[in-house]
């Protein structure tokens, strides 16, 4: 399910046109998806990421720096077994303190969530995309974008992005009964 929210962010890289019924508002909303996607690729940031599904929640500390040498990321898992993932461009290191283990791997693609690019090719064909209200979340003015599925095979989504930068601050995934099935926030 987390992949669906992330796919929504990726849609910005793939949404070329919006269905004619969406008209100007849909195009503007698709523009927001593009802004969110660009922020995930180009911005440097640090903060706390909280993911919740039902009664289960996970908290992580995330730092991402984009500079002339590439992308540097550090993800520290704060719940359960401590572990830390560090990425510098294609090299990924996972450190597990309890076992004093370090695993080093190569990441073939460095874009945000690269494996999903093909999955979102027909995003606008499957969702009605519209702008909603502007709200203050975690100290930032955020534009809400609603992704309503055109069929009952998909979940709906609501995304909140910082007006100034496009950084995704909060997201919720809804089932067919419009109940929240998962959500995340980044502060």
N, C-alpha and C positions, 0 to 999 in steps of 0.2 A: 504494500500500500504506500509505503514511503516513496517508492519509485513513481507513483502517479503524481504526487506533489512535485517531485523533482522534474518529471516530464513536463509539467505545466511551465516550469521555469524555462526549460529547454525549447519550448514551443517558439519562443521569440526568435531563435535561430532558424526556424523552419517556416514560420508563418509569413507567406508572401502576400496572400490575399485573404480577405475575410468574406464569408458568404454574403451575397447581395442584401439579404434581409437584415444584416447587422448594420448596414449603412455607415454613417459617420461615427456613431458612438462605438461600434465594433472596431473600426479602424483605429480609433484613438486607444481603445483597450488593447488591441494587438500591438500598438506602439509601446504601451506600458510593458507588455511582455518582452518586447525587444530590449527595453531599457533595463529590466530585471536581469535578463540574460547577459547583457553587456557588463553589468555590475559584477556578476559572478565571475567574469573573466578578467576584468581589468582593475578592480578595486583592491586595495590593501585594507585589512580590517582585523580586529581582535574582539572577542566577546565570548559570551556563554550561550550555548545552544542547548535547548531543552526540547526533547521529543517525548510525546505522550500518546499511548494507544491504550484505551480503556484505563485500567488501574495501573498499568506499567508505565514508568517514565525513565528516561535516560538523560543524564546531564554530561555535557562535554565542554571543554574550554578549547576554543579554536583561534588560531592566529594565522593570517595569510598575508604575505608581503610579496608584492609584484615590483621588481626593479629591473635594472638593465641586465642583470645576470640571469633572470628568469623568475620562476615562482617558487617561493619558500612557504611551506605549510607545516603547522604543528597542531596536532589534535591530541588532547589529553582527555582520556575517559575518566570521569569523576565518580561514577557509580560502579559497584561490583569490583571485579578484579582490576587493579590499576594497570593501565597500559598507555603507551604513547606512540603515536604514528607521526613520523617526520618525513616530509617530501621535499626534495629539491629537484625541480624539473621532472625527469623521468625516474629518478631513484627514490624508492620508498623504503623506509626503515621502520620496523615495528619493534618496540622495546617492551618486554614484560618483566618488571622488576622482581616479582615473586619467584620467578624461575631463572632470573638473570639471563634471559634469552633475548637475542637480537636477530631478527629476520630481515634480510635485505632482498629487495626485489626491484624489478624494472617495470615501470608503467609505460605501456606502449603509446598511449595517447594521453596528452596532458590537459585537454579541455575539460571544463566542468561536466561531469557525468557523460563522458563521450559515448558510451555504449548505447545511450538512449537516442542519439540523433536520428537514426532510422525509424524508431518507434513513433516519433512525433511528426513525421512527414505530412500526414493528413490531419493534423491537429484541428484546424479550423473546420474541417468536414465533420468532426465528431463532437464539437463543443460550440455553444453560443458563448461569445466572449463579450463582457460588458464591464464598464466602469461602475463602481458603486460609490459610497461615501468616502470622504477624507476624514481620518481619525488620528488622534494623537496616541501613539503606541510606543512605550519604552522611551519616552522623551522626544520622539520624532513625529512630525506630521507625515502621515502615510496615506497613500492612495490605495483603495481597495479595488481589486479586480475579481470578478466572479466568472467562473468557468462552469457553465451549465451543460451537462451531457445531453446530446440530442437523442439518445436511446437509453435503455435500461441496462446496458452492458458496462457502463462506466460510472465512477463516482464523480460527484461534483466537488469543486474546490473554490476556496476564497483565499486570495493572496493579498497581503498588505506590504507595500514597498515604500521606502523613504522617498518623499517627493523630491528632495534635492539630489539624491544619488542613484535611486533605483534599487538600492540594496533591499533584498527581501528580509523583512523583519518578523513576519508571522504568516502562518498558513494553516488552513483547516481543510480536512477532507470529509465529505458528507456522503452518507449512503442514500439509497432511494427514498428513505423516509425523512430525509433532511436532518438526520442525527449525525453528530460529529463522531467519526470513527478513529480519527487520529489528528494530531495537531503538533506544530512546533513553533517555537519562538526563538529569536536571536537577539540578544541585548549586548 
